[in-house]
């Protein structure tokens, strides 16, 4: 499994970005996909997740209503739309994948076995 994240950048508070994660190497219909982020000096934290087959989604409370996770099956790509950004959203954002089990969502870093390289999001005040 290979995951390639992109789309990060520098944006002013209140602005928007769209992150992409291109997945390859497997058929992903039985995978869950997630976005995590890690700010300087902090632990990596869960942001959002989506099931590849049904499109069921789940969000961390801190981003609910501002971020949207979605997928494009034909392109094997998931997206994270980031709206109304604040400086507290500044972090490296990572996409991740896990083989689907009976429980969704899983928010622990250790539940995901495959990771992309991360893309930096910086929000200025």
For each residue, the residues with C-beta under 8 A, 3 or more apart:
1: 23 24 25 26 97 114
2: 23 24 25
3: 21 22 23 95 96 97 114 115 116 117
4: 21 22 23 24 116 117
5: 8 19 20 21 93 94 95 116 117 118 119
6: 19 20 21 22 119
7: 17 18 19 20 119
8: 5 17 19 92 93 119 120 121 122
9: 17 120 121 122
10: 122 123 124
11: 15 16 17 85 121 122 123 124
12: 15 123 124
13: 85 86 87 123 124 125
14: 84 85
15: 11 12 85 123
16: 11 81 82 83 84 85
17: 7 8 9 11 81 82 85 121
18: 7 79 80 81 82
19: 5 6 7 8 35 79 80 81 82 93 95 119 121
20: 5 6 7 77 78 79
21: 3 4 5 6 33 35 77 78 79 80 95 116
22: 3 4 6 75 76 77
23: 1 2 3 4 26 28 33 76 77 78 95 97
24: 1 2 4 76
25: 1 2
26: 1 23 31
27: 30
28: 23 31 33 52 76 97
29: 52 53
30: 27 52 53 99 100
31: 26 28 52 97 98 99 100
32: 49 50 51 52 97 98 99 100 104 105 106
33: 21 23 28 49 50 51 52 69 71 78 95 96 97
34: 46 47 48 49 50 95 96 97 98 105 106 107 112
35: 19 21 47 48 49 69 78 80 93 94 95 96
36: 44 45 46 47 93 94 95 96 109 112
37: 44 45 47 89 91 92 93 94 121
38: 42 43 44 45 91 92 94 118
39: 42 90 91
40:
41:
42: 38 39 45 91
43: 38
44: 36 37 38 94 109
45: 36 37 38 42 60
46: 34 36 49 60 107 108 109
47: 34 35 36 37 59 60 63 67 80 93
48: 34 35 57 58 59 60 63 67 69 80
49: 32 33 34 35 46 57 58 69 104 105 106 107
50: 32 33 34 55 56 57 58 69 70 71 78
51: 32 33 54 55 56 57 100 104
52: 28 29 30 31 32 33 71 73 100
53: 29 30 100
54: 51
55: 50 51 70 71
56: 50 51 104
57: 48 49 50 51 69
58: 48 49 50 104 105 107
59: 47 48 63 64 67 69
60: 45 46 47 48 63 64 107
61: 64
62: 88
63: 47 48 59 60 66 67 82 89
64: 59 60 61 67
65:
66: 63 82 83 84 85
67: 47 48 59 63 64 80 81 82 83
68: 79 80 81 83
69: 33 35 48 49 50 57 59 78 79 80 81
70: 50 55 78 79 81
71: 33 50 52 55 77 78 79
72: 75 76 77 78 79
73: 52 76
74:
75: 22 72
76: 22 23 24 28 72 73
77: 20 21 22 23 71 72
78: 20 21 23 33 35 50 69 70 71 72 95
79: 18 19 20 21 68 69 70 71 72
80: 18 19 21 35 47 48 67 68 69 93 95
81: 16 17 18 19 67 68 69 70
82: 16 17 18 19 63 66 67 85 89 121
83: 16 66 67 68
84: 14 16 66
85: 11 13 14 15 16 17 66 82 89 121 123
86: 13 89 123
87: 13 90 123 124 125
88: 62 123
89: 37 63 82 85 86 121 123
90: 39 87 121 122 123
91: 37 38 39 42 120 121
92: 8 37 38 118 119 120 121
93: 5 8 19 35 36 37 47 80 118 119 120 121
94: 5 35 36 37 38 44 115 116 117 118
95: 3 5 19 21 23 33 34 35 36 78 80 115 116
96: 3 33 34 35 36 109 112 114 115 116
97: 1 3 23 28 31 32 33 34 112 113 114 115
98: 31 32 34 101 106 111 112 113 114
99: 30 31 32 113
100: 30 31 32 51 52 53 104
101: 98
102:
103: 106
104: 32 49 51 56 58 100
105: 32 34 49 58
106: 32 34 49 98 103 111 112
107: 34 46 49 58 60 111
108: 46 111 112
109: 36 44 46 96 112
110:
111: 98 106 107 108
112: 34 36 96 97 98 106 108 109 115
113: 97 98 99
114: 1 3 96 97 98
115: 3 94 95 96 97 112
116: 3 4 5 21 94 95 96
117: 3 4 5 94
118: 5 38 92 93 94
119: 5 6 7 8 19 92 93
120: 8 9 91 92 93
121: 8 9 11 17 19 37 82 85 89 90 91 92 93
122: 8 9 10 11 90
123: 10 11 12 13 15 85 86 87 88 89 90
124: 10 11 12 13 87
125: 13 87
